[in-house]
């Protein structure tokens, strides 16, 4: 009974130190980052038409903090574990704990509990809270700091239906006008319909496209029919907004909205849908990195070494940054290569999970 009470006290002791050190470190860094950010944006803030102090604090920085905390949560979890576990090892606390009959696996439990708490926090922030705060953050940035819009106006290929494809050589978003337009229907039998025109114009009143100087080919086996005309009003599953990419759009989408958007846009064949899929998988994979880095951190720092905390901290930070770099590189292959987003996002977690298992086996027992 006494032994059980001691173990519970140990659990509370480690969890308090883990979470306390984490939030203390992230709070200090947040203050530093906000100071640097203010110095970078001070010109925009001091403009006559700039935001008020209340808007800067509540509309910008208060909404910025959840994003920042989540962005560095895994790294600071790792540094936290390395820091206070190395200190425990240096003070021979871990040796005393293991000599008292507590197994290393049991010693890991409060670390895992803390890591799971932080993982759930990261999952909630990524998928539910941050998308909401980003809506206000994006509105503030759009008004006072930057334009989060990127136009794709040259050589645009889009799929607007199961067998329907369109191409626009260039699109003027200000005039809602696209030059050198073509539309094709391609079935299992091949090309069955092709429309080409000099340009198309969006009519915002009728919500239709007007196709000018068009040429239509209808193909049915060996038969082909040609139709020409000067003007044709038609409805397409295409809008001028499809030629605009809102760079911060995915950041404002919650867990369910992001999935609905991907399903809706998958038929478009647009490149940026891959970026949304990467974001979807990252929001699940990223919280798991907190648990993996915690296991690696405990394994590295639970042994008392000559040189103290500095050696463990140096090795740990190097390993953590290599993990983050690996994650960034793998997602690039998904965005601009042929690697499936699911595999690209989870490869770093799987690789470093193997490393954590190896290090745990080498840790002092």
Secondary structure as UniProt FT lines:
FT   HELIX           2..45
FT   TURN            48..49
FT   HELIX           53..54
FT   HELIX           55..61
FT   HELIX           62..71
FT   HELIX           73..90
FT   TURN            91..92
FT   HELIX           93..99
FT   TURN            100..101
FT   HELIX           104..124
FT   HELIX           125..129
FT   HELIX           130..144
FT   STRAND          149..151
FT   STRAND          154..161
FT   TURN            162..163
FT   STRAND          164..172
FT   TURN            173..176
FT   STRAND          177..187
FT   TURN            188..189
FT   STRAND          190..203
FT   TURN            204..207
FT   STRAND          208..220
FT   TURN            221..222
FT   STRAND          223..234
FT   HELIX           240..243
FT   STRAND          244..246
FT   TURN            247..249
FT   HELIX           250..252
FT   HELIX           255..265
FT   HELIX           266..268
FT   HELIX           272..301
FT   TURN            306..308
FT   HELIX           309..336
FT   HELIX           341..362
//
